[in-house]
Amino acid sequence: MALPISSSSSPNDHDLIKQSLVRDDSGSNSVPSRLEDNNNPRWGPSHKGAQELAQLYTKGKRFQETFSVVIAVALMVIDLCYLIYYFQLQSIGVILLSGCAGILSADFSSGLLHWAADTWGSVDLPVVGKNFIRPFREHHIDPTAITRHDFIETNGDNFMVIILPLGIMASRFSTYSSDQIAHSYAWYWYLFLFSVFVCVTNQIHKWSHMYTGLPNWVQCLQDCHIILPRKHHRKHHESPHETFFCITTGWLNRPLEIVKFWKILEYLVESATGQKPRADDFKWAEKRK
């Protein structure tokens, strides 16, 4: 929700508020620090909760992310070599269709995972909490932290997710007959391209928070809404962060909002478990002192 501009605000304050709305996040996450208590910031790297969450990033987590990137890239190269080996000219149409299905599947999957991690669970959960839920909590109270993360920290978990499907593909390529591979060739392309789009999703997400230093080709893809645009993603960062969860392309965000997909899911989960959505997210946001 945007900060109202009162008639008593000074011209400089008006400018600061306006600038805040065109930076990397809108709404309650973009109030200029000069207009609030410097010792009690509502968001950003000085927020106490954000600082605590950032300190939970461990060497063990870093190793897991690095290992995931190395293994996933190796499997990706192996699978691509097999796909090229079995390629036939008449497969071009199938590959294009597989690419479209893959990017839509990746967009939906990004939304489902994003919704689940944003809405449910706690940083205090064993193993999963500090390693996988923590980054989502940090991101809401320090949305620009992702722009300071390197490639490994930004993308490591996404590369981990694709190890299993890529590994299954590599195993089948090395054990199945040529006829069996030809029979499932379209499926393998879909699985490969889906994995590629999944592994770049958080890099795309990072770009949607960057307003300087972006390559021209990235800005062009954002402007054409081929990948997640910056303005589009701002809608998710309006408190209480309950909408526009898909972050690969964002193509599915509006259709899912029209059918109230996330609200229905939240209602079902809350009815079944009694848990309140985003309770842990609110808890960390309130850690300002």
C-alpha positions in Angstrom: 0.0 0.0 0.0 1.5 3.3 -1.0 2.3 6.0 1.6 -0.3 8.8 1.3 1.2 12.3 0.6 -0.3 14.9 2.8 -0.7 18.5 2.0 1.8 19.3 4.8 4.6 17.3 3.2 7.5 19.3 1.9 8.5 19.3 -1.8 11.6 17.3 -1.0 9.4 14.7 0.9 7.1 14.5 -2.2 10.1 13.8 -4.4 11.4 11.1 -2.1 8.1 9.4 -1.9 7.7 9.5 -5.7 11.2 8.1 -6.2 10.5 5.3 -3.7 7.6 4.1 -5.9 9.8 3.6 -8.9 12.6 1.8 -7.2 12.8 -2.0 -6.9 9.8 -2.4 -4.7 6.5 -0.6 -4.3 4.1 -0.1 -1.4 5.0 -0.7 2.2 8.4 -2.0 1.3 9.6 1.3 -0.3 9.2 4.0 2.3 12.2 6.3 2.2 14.4 5.9 5.2 14.6 9.7 5.8 10.8 9.7 6.5 10.9 7.1 9.3 12.8 6.3 12.5 16.4 5.5 11.4 16.7 3.2 14.4 13.4 1.4 13.5 13.3 0.9 9.7 10.3 -0.9 8.2 12.3 -2.7 5.6 15.8 -2.9 4.1 19.3 -4.1 5.3 19.0 -2.1 8.6 15.9 -4.0 9.6 16.7 -6.1 12.6 14.8 -9.1 11.3 16.6 -8.9 8.0 19.9 -8.8 9.7 19.1 -11.8 11.8 18.0 -13.8 8.8 21.0 -12.8 6.7 23.3 -14.2 9.5 21.6 -17.6 9.2 23.2 -18.1 5.8 25.9 -20.7 6.7 29.0 -22.3 5.1 27.1 -25.6 4.9 24.3 -23.9 2.9 26.9 -22.3 0.6 28.4 -25.8 0.0 25.0 -27.2 -0.8 24.3 -24.5 -3.3 27.7 -24.8 -5.0 27.5 -28.5 -5.2 24.0 -28.3 -6.7 25.1 -25.9 -9.4 28.1 -28.1 -10.4 26.1 -31.3 -10.5 23.1 -29.7 -12.3 25.3 -28.1 -15.0 27.1 -31.3 -15.6 23.8 -33.2 -16.0 22.5 -30.5 -18.3 25.5 -30.8 -20.6 25.1 -34.6 -20.7 21.4 -34.5 -21.5 21.8 -31.8 -24.1 24.5 -33.9 -25.9 22.1 -36.8 -26.0 19.2 -34.7 -27.2 21.4 -33.3 -30.0 22.6 -36.8 -30.9 19.0 -38.1 -31.4 17.8 -34.9 -33.1 16.0 -35.1 -36.4 14.9 -32.2 -38.5 11.2 -33.1 -38.2 11.6 -32.7 -34.4 11.8 -28.8 -34.6 8.0 -28.4 -34.1 8.0 -30.8 -31.1 10.9 -28.9 -29.6 9.1 -25.5 -29.9 5.9 -26.9 -28.4 8.0 -28.5 -25.6 9.6 -25.1 -25.0 6.2 -23.3 -24.6 4.9 -26.0 -22.3 8.2 -25.9 -20.3 8.2 -22.2 -19.7 4.5 -22.2 -18.7 5.1 -25.2 -16.4 8.1 -23.4 -14.9 6.1 -20.2 -14.3 3.4 -22.1 -12.5 5.9 -24.2 -10.5 7.6 -21.0 -9.4 4.3 -19.6 -8.3 3.3 -22.7 -6.4 6.7 -23.0 -4.6 6.8 -19.2 -3.9 3.3 -19.2 -2.5 4.0 -22.2 -0.3 7.2 -20.8 1.1 5.8 -17.3 1.6 2.6 -18.4 3.2 3.3 -21.4 5.3 6.1 -22.9 7.5 8.6 -21.3 9.8 12.3 -20.5 9.8 12.4 -22.5 13.0 11.5 -25.8 11.2 14.4 -28.3 11.3 16.6 -28.3 8.2 14.0 -26.8 5.9 13.4 -23.6 7.9 16.9 -22.1 7.9 17.9 -23.5 4.6 14.9 -22.9 2.4 12.2 -20.8 4.1 14.7 -18.2 5.4 15.5 -16.6 2.0 11.7 -15.9 1.5 11.4 -14.2 4.8 14.5 -12.1 4.3 13.3 -11.1 0.8 10.1 -9.5 2.1 11.8 -7.3 4.6 14.9 -6.6 2.6 13.8 -7.0 -1.0 17.0 -5.6 -2.4 19.2 -8.2 -0.6 18.8 -10.5 -3.7 20.6 -7.8 -5.8 23.6 -8.2 -3.5 23.7 -12.0 -3.8 26.2 -13.6 -6.2 25.2 -16.3 -8.8 25.6 -19.2 -6.4 23.5 -17.8 -3.6 20.8 -16.5 -6.0 20.5 -19.7 -8.0 21.8 -22.6 -6.0 18.5 -23.9 -4.7 16.9 -23.8 -8.2 19.7 -25.8 -9.6 19.2 -28.3 -6.7 15.6 -28.8 -7.7 16.4 -29.9 -11.3 19.1 -32.4 -10.4 16.5 -35.2 -10.0 14.7 -34.8 -13.4 18.0 -34.3 -15.2 19.5 -37.3 -13.5 16.6 -39.5 -14.5 17.0 -38.3 -18.1 20.7 -39.0 -18.1 20.1 -42.5 -16.7 17.5 -43.3 -19.3 19.6 -42.0 -22.2 22.5 -44.3 -21.1 20.3 -47.4 -20.6 17.4 -47.2 -23.0 17.4 -48.3 -26.6 17.2 -45.9 -29.5 13.6 -46.8 -30.2 12.6 -46.2 -26.6 14.3 -42.8 -26.6 12.7 -41.9 -29.9 9.3 -42.8 -28.5 9.7 -40.3 -25.6 11.9 -37.7 -27.4 9.3 -35.0 -27.1 8.9 -35.7 -23.3 12.7 -35.5 -22.8 12.8 -32.1 -24.6 10.0 -30.8 -22.4 11.7 -32.0 -19.2 15.0 -30.5 -20.3 13.6 -27.1 -21.2 11.4 -27.1 -18.1 14.5 -27.7 -16.0 16.4 -24.9 -17.9 13.6 -22.4 -17.2 13.4 -23.5 -13.5 17.1 -23.0 -13.0 17.1 -19.4 -14.4 13.9 -18.4 -12.5 15.6 -16.8 -9.5 18.1 -15.0 -11.8 15.1 -13.5 -13.6 13.6 -12.7 -10.2 16.8 -10.9 -9.3 16.7 -8.9 -12.5 13.2 -7.8 -11.6 14.6 -6.0 -8.5 17.5 -4.3 -10.4 17.1 -0.8 -11.8 20.7 -0.2 -12.7 23.4 -2.3 -14.4 21.0 -4.5 -16.4 22.2 -5.6 -19.8 20.1 -4.1 -22.7 18.9 -7.5 -23.8 17.5 -8.3 -20.3 15.7 -5.0 -20.3 14.3 -5.8 -23.7 13.0 -9.2 -22.6 11.4 -7.5 -19.6 9.8 -4.8 -21.7 8.4 -7.4 -24.0 7.2 -9.4 -21.0 9.1 -12.5 -22.2 10.6 -12.7 -18.7 9.2 -11.2 -15.4 9.0 -7.4 -15.8 10.1 -5.1 -12.9 6.8 -3.2 -12.7 4.8 -6.4 -12.8 6.6 -7.9 -9.9 6.1 -4.9 -7.7 2.5 -6.0 -7.2 3.8 -9.0 -5.2 5.7 -6.7 -2.8 2.7 -4.8 -1.7 2.0 -6.0 1.8 0.8 -8.6 2.8 2.5 -10.3 -0.2 -0.5 -12.4 -1.1 -0.7 -12.1 -4.9 1.4 -12.4 -8.2 3.6 -15.3 -7.0 4.8 -16.6 -10.4 8.2 -15.2 -11.1 9.6 -16.9 -14.3 7.6 -14.9 -16.8 4.6 -13.8 -14.7 2.3 -14.8 -17.5 0.1 -16.8 -15.3 -0.3 -14.3 -12.5 -3.4 -12.5 -13.8 -5.2 -15.7 -14.9 -4.6 -17.2 -11.5 -5.8 -14.1 -9.7 -9.0 -14.0 -11.8 -9.9 -17.5 -10.7 -8.8 -16.7 -7.1 -6.5 -19.7 -7.2 -4.2 -18.7 -4.3 -7.1 -17.6 -2.0 -8.8 -21.0 -2.6 -5.6 -22.9 -1.8 -5.1 -20.8 1.4 -8.7 -21.4 2.5 -8.3 -25.2 2.0 -5.0 -25.4 3.9 -6.2 -23.1 6.7 -9.4 -25.1 7.0 -7.5 -28.4 7.1 -4.7 -27.4 9.4 -5.9 -24.4 11.4 -2.7 -22.5 10.5 -2.9 -18.8 9.7 -1.3 -17.8 6.3 1.9 -15.7 6.5 2.0 -15.9 10.3 5.8 -16.4 10.3 6.3 -13.7 7.6 4.5 -11.2 9.8 6.5 -12.2 12.8 9.8 -11.4 11.1 8.5 -8.2 9.6 7.7 -7.0 13.1 11.2 -7.6 14.4 12.2 -3.9 14.0 13.8 -3.3 17.4 
